[in-house]
Amino acid sequence: MSLSGILPGRLGFGTAPLGNMFRAIPDDEALATVEAAWDHGIRYFDTAPFYGAGLAETRLGQVLSTKPRDSYVLSTKVGRVILDELEEGARDLGEKGGLFEHGNPNKIVHEWTAEATERSIEDSLNRLGVDRLDIVWVHDIAQDFHGDLWLQKFEEARTGAFRVLSRLRDEGVIKAWGLGVNRTEPIELTLALDEPQPDCFLLAGRYTLLDHEHALQRLLPMAQEQNVDMVVGGPYSSGILAGGSHFEYQQAPPEIVERVGKLKALAEKHGVGIKAAALQFSLAHPTAAAVVPGATRPSRIAEDTAALTEKIPAAFWQELRAAGLVSPAAPLPEGA
């Protein structure tokens, strides 16, 4: 099913930062940010149990559970079950160590079996305070969390989570399912399967102004051919494209800082906001149904909604292309 029949608009709200990613966010600030998203007309919200060990879902639910359920679209993820038991010592999060060190201290079980998938969904509904989900993503079955073991995790998901979610979709319990990952390979592998077939995928950080060439080589042509839509996560590349200092959830290396400097210089030359360039670039690909930047301050929501409709001159995109800052294969926004 195409996401155009499910999503209420092209701008969603990503809640990873509400799980206290990088910093401890006061509850009132987190809730005010969700309310700001609502007040600015955003009606698609994406979350996950992993974000702060349930914290993001709980915070999002405090706001959404007061809204009419038919008035918004909600997606969450499976693959992590949050226990009442508290974690002892540092979490093992592969390349993402320390990502949610300010989140809830609950122990996280990483499991993609059928039983864990059903439990994860039930727990998410309870934390969110809602009676149903619209889209469910299979979360993080990729190299960045599991290294050389990622194919084992993929197989666990293929015979577990994939089949559960296919059944729930066929029964009408959910509207769609797919993978939510930071790498292209698990999605490519899924699209090559005879069964089960996903409807869509959430690709974080791999279709941005800073990083898009790899996705254009194989994944996105496959998705187009199969009519599988993409939600773009992390359009600001962990914040470096929105004034932050993180890239790939870590401090940005010098070569990335240099590239961002070139992008910003061209943006300033043409009077273009870098957020507008980032969002509109990600949405220009035909498979891109929506983009879901995250935020932890209400003021950021106004910036995001304005960036979506900002007028960007064609000369800006043409100069980016000429400077080698975007791939020759990348579709550019209309008029470029």
C-alpha positions in Angstrom: 0.0 0.0 0.0 1.3 3.5 -0.8 1.9 5.7 2.1 0.2 8.5 0.3 -3.1 6.9 1.3 -2.1 6.7 4.9 0.0 9.8 5.8 -1.7 13.1 6.3 1.1 15.2 5.0 4.8 15.3 4.1 6.1 16.6 7.4 6.0 14.3 10.4 7.5 14.6 13.9 10.3 12.2 15.0 10.5 11.6 18.7 14.0 10.2 19.3 15.1 13.4 21.0 12.2 13.1 23.4 13.9 10.0 24.8 16.6 12.3 26.1 19.0 11.7 23.3 22.2 13.6 24.0 20.7 15.5 26.9 18.2 15.4 29.7 15.1 17.3 28.5 12.6 18.5 31.2 9.1 16.9 30.9 7.4 20.3 30.4 9.7 21.2 27.5 9.2 17.8 25.8 5.4 18.0 26.1 5.4 21.6 24.9 7.3 20.5 21.8 4.7 17.8 21.0 1.9 20.3 21.5 3.7 22.8 19.2 3.9 20.1 16.5 0.2 19.6 16.9 -0.5 23.3 16.8 1.5 23.7 13.6 -0.7 21.1 11.9 1.6 18.1 12.1 -0.4 14.9 12.2 2.1 12.1 11.7 4.2 11.1 14.8 6.9 8.5 14.8 8.3 6.9 18.0 10.0 3.7 19.4 10.4 1.8 22.6 14.1 2.2 22.2 14.0 6.0 22.5 15.0 6.5 26.2 13.7 3.0 27.1 10.1 3.9 26.7 10.4 7.6 27.7 9.7 9.0 24.3 6.5 6.9 23.9 5.3 7.9 27.3 5.8 11.6 26.7 4.3 11.4 23.2 1.3 9.5 24.6 0.6 12.1 27.3 -0.2 14.5 24.5 -1.7 12.3 21.8 -3.9 10.3 24.1 -5.9 13.6 24.6 -6.5 14.0 20.8 -9.1 12.3 18.7 -7.5 9.0 17.6 -8.7 9.3 14.0 -7.1 12.7 13.6 -3.5 11.6 13.4 -1.2 8.8 12.1 1.1 7.0 14.6 4.0 4.7 14.0 6.3 2.9 16.4 8.8 0.1 16.2 9.5 -3.4 17.4 12.7 -5.2 18.3 13.2 -3.9 21.8 11.2 -5.0 24.8 11.4 -2.7 27.9 11.5 -4.5 31.2 10.6 -3.2 34.7 14.0 -4.4 35.8 16.7 -1.7 35.9 19.9 -1.9 33.8 23.1 -2.4 35.7 26.2 -1.0 34.0 26.6 0.5 30.6 24.3 -0.6 27.7 25.8 -2.3 24.7 24.4 -0.3 21.7 27.1 -1.1 19.1 28.2 2.1 17.4 25.5 4.1 19.3 26.9 3.7 22.8 25.7 6.4 25.2 23.0 7.6 22.8 20.2 7.5 25.5 22.2 7.6 28.6 19.8 10.2 30.0 16.7 8.1 29.3 14.9 5.7 31.6 17.2 3.2 33.3 15.1 0.2 32.5 16.7 -2.9 31.0 16.2 -3.3 27.2 15.8 -6.8 25.6 16.8 -6.8 21.9 14.6 -9.4 20.3 12.7 -9.7 17.0 10.9 -13.0 17.5 7.1 -13.3 17.0 6.5 -13.4 20.8 8.7 -10.4 21.5 7.0 -8.5 18.6 3.5 -9.0 20.0 4.6 -8.1 23.5 6.4 -5.0 22.2 3.3 -3.8 20.4 1.1 -4.3 23.5 3.6 -2.5 25.7 3.8 0.4 23.2 0.0 0.8 23.2 0.0 1.0 27.0 2.8 3.6 27.1 1.2 5.6 24.4 -2.3 5.4 25.9 -3.9 4.5 22.5 -5.9 1.6 21.2 -4.1 1.1 17.9 -1.1 1.8 15.7 -1.1 2.7 12.1 2.4 1.8 11.0 5.0 -0.5 12.7 8.7 -0.5 11.8 11.1 -3.4 12.5 13.8 -1.5 14.2 17.6 -1.6 13.8 18.3 -5.0 12.3 21.5 -3.7 10.8 25.3 -3.5 11.1 25.4 -0.4 13.2 24.0 -2.2 16.2 25.0 -5.8 15.6 28.2 -5.8 13.5 28.9 -9.1 11.9 25.9 -10.7 13.7 23.3 -8.5 11.9 22.3 -11.2 9.5 21.3 -13.5 12.4 19.1 -10.7 13.8 17.7 -10.2 10.3 16.8 -13.9 10.1 15.2 -13.7 13.5 13.0 -10.8 12.3 12.2 -12.4 9.0 10.7 -15.5 10.7 9.3 -13.5 13.6 8.5 -9.8 13.4 8.0 -9.8 9.6 5.3 -12.5 9.7 3.5 -11.1 12.7 3.3 -7.7 11.1 2.2 -9.1 7.8 -0.6 -10.9 9.6 -1.7 -7.8 11.5 -1.7 -5.8 8.3 -3.8 -8.5 6.5 -6.2 -8.6 9.4 -6.5 -4.8 9.3 -5.1 -4.3 12.8 -2.3 -2.1 11.3 -2.3 -0.3 8.0 1.4 -0.9 7.0 4.7 -2.2 8.1 8.3 -2.0 7.1 11.9 -1.6 8.3 13.2 1.3 10.3 17.0 1.3 10.0 20.1 3.4 9.6 21.6 1.2 6.8 20.4 0.4 3.3 21.4 -3.3 3.2 18.6 -4.8 5.5 16.0 -3.0 3.3 17.6 -4.3 0.1 17.6 -7.8 1.5 13.9 -7.5 2.5 12.9 -6.2 -0.9 14.6 -9.2 -2.5 12.5 -11.7 -0.5 9.6 -13.5 -2.0 7.8 -13.1 1.3 6.9 -11.3 3.5 6.6 -8.1 1.6 6.9 -4.7 3.4 4.8 -1.7 2.4 7.3 1.0 3.2 10.5 1.7 5.1 12.0 4.4 7.3 15.5 5.2 6.4 17.4 7.4 8.9 20.4 9.4 7.9 20.9 7.7 4.5 19.0 10.1 2.3 20.2 13.5 3.4 22.1 16.4 1.8 25.2 14.9 3.4 24.7 11.2 2.7 22.7 9.9 -0.2 24.9 8.4 -2.9 24.8 4.9 -1.4 21.0 4.8 -1.2 20.7 5.9 -4.8 22.9 3.0 -6.1 20.6 0.1 -5.4 18.0 0.6 -2.6 16.0 3.4 -4.1 15.7 2.0 -7.6 14.5 -1.3 -6.1 11.9 0.6 -4.0 10.7 2.5 -7.0 10.3 -0.6 -9.0 8.3 -2.3 -6.3 6.2 0.8 -5.4 7.5 0.7 -1.8 7.5 4.2 -0.2 10.2 5.8 2.0 9.9 7.9 5.1 13.1 9.9 5.6 14.4 9.9 9.1 17.2 12.1 10.4 17.1 14.6 7.5 19.5 16.9 9.4 22.1 14.1 9.8 21.8 14.0 13.6 21.7 17.8 13.8 24.8 19.0 11.9 22.6 20.4 9.2 20.4 22.3 11.7 23.1 24.1 13.7 24.2 21.2 15.9 27.5 19.4 16.2 26.5 15.7 15.8 26.7 13.6 12.7 25.7 9.9 12.9 24.9 10.4 16.6 28.6 11.3 17.3 30.6 14.5 17.2 31.0 15.3 13.5 34.5 14.6 12.1 36.4 17.4 10.4 35.6 16.3 6.8 31.9 16.5 7.6 32.2 19.9 9.2 34.0 21.1 6.1 31.3 19.8 3.8 28.6 21.4 5.9 30.5 24.6 5.7 30.4 24.5 1.9 26.7 23.7 1.9 26.0 26.6 4.3 28.1 29.0 2.2 26.1 28.3 -0.9 22.9 28.5 1.0 23.8 31.9 2.3 24.9 33.1 -1.1 21.4 32.2 -2.5 19.5 33.4 0.6 18.4 29.9 1.4 17.9 28.3 4.8 19.9 25.2 5.3 17.0 23.4 7.0 14.8 24.2 3.9 17.5 22.8 1.6 17.8 19.6 3.7 14.1 18.9 4.0 13.3 19.7 0.4 16.2 17.7 -1.0 15.1 14.6 1.0 11.5 14.9 -0.2 12.5 15.4 -3.9 13.1 11.7 -4.4 9.9 9.9 -5.9 9.9 7.3 -3.2 9.9 9.8 -0.3 6.5 10.1 1.2 7.4 12.1 4.3 10.3 13.4 6.3 10.4 13.2 10.1 12.8 15.6 11.8 13.1 15.4 15.5 12.9 18.4 17.9 13.2 19.1 21.6 12.2 22.8 21.6 8.8 24.2 20.5 10.5 26.9 18.4 12.1 24.3 16.2 8.7 23.1 15.0 8.0 26.5 13.5 11.4 26.4 11.7 10.6 23.0 10.3 7.2 23.8 9.0 8.5 27.1 7.4 11.4 25.2 5.8 9.1 22.9 4.0 7.5 25.7 2.0 10.4 28.1 1.7 11.0 29.1 -1.9 14.5 27.9 -3.1 15.8 29.3 -6.4 16.8 26.7 -9.0 20.2 28.3 -9.2 21.0 27.1 -5.7 20.4 23.4 -6.6 22.3 23.8 -9.9 25.3 25.2 -8.1 25.2 22.4 -5.5 25.3 19.9 -8.4 28.1 21.8 -10.2 30.1 21.8 -6.9 29.8 18.1 -6.5 27.8 18.5 -3.3 24.9 16.4 -4.5 25.0 13.3 -6.6 24.3 13.5 -10.3 21.8 10.7 -9.7 19.8 12.6 -7.0 16.5 14.1 -8.1 16.3 17.7 -7.3 13.2 19.7 -6.2 10.9 20.9 -9.0 12.2 23.8 -11.0 15.9 23.0 -10.4 
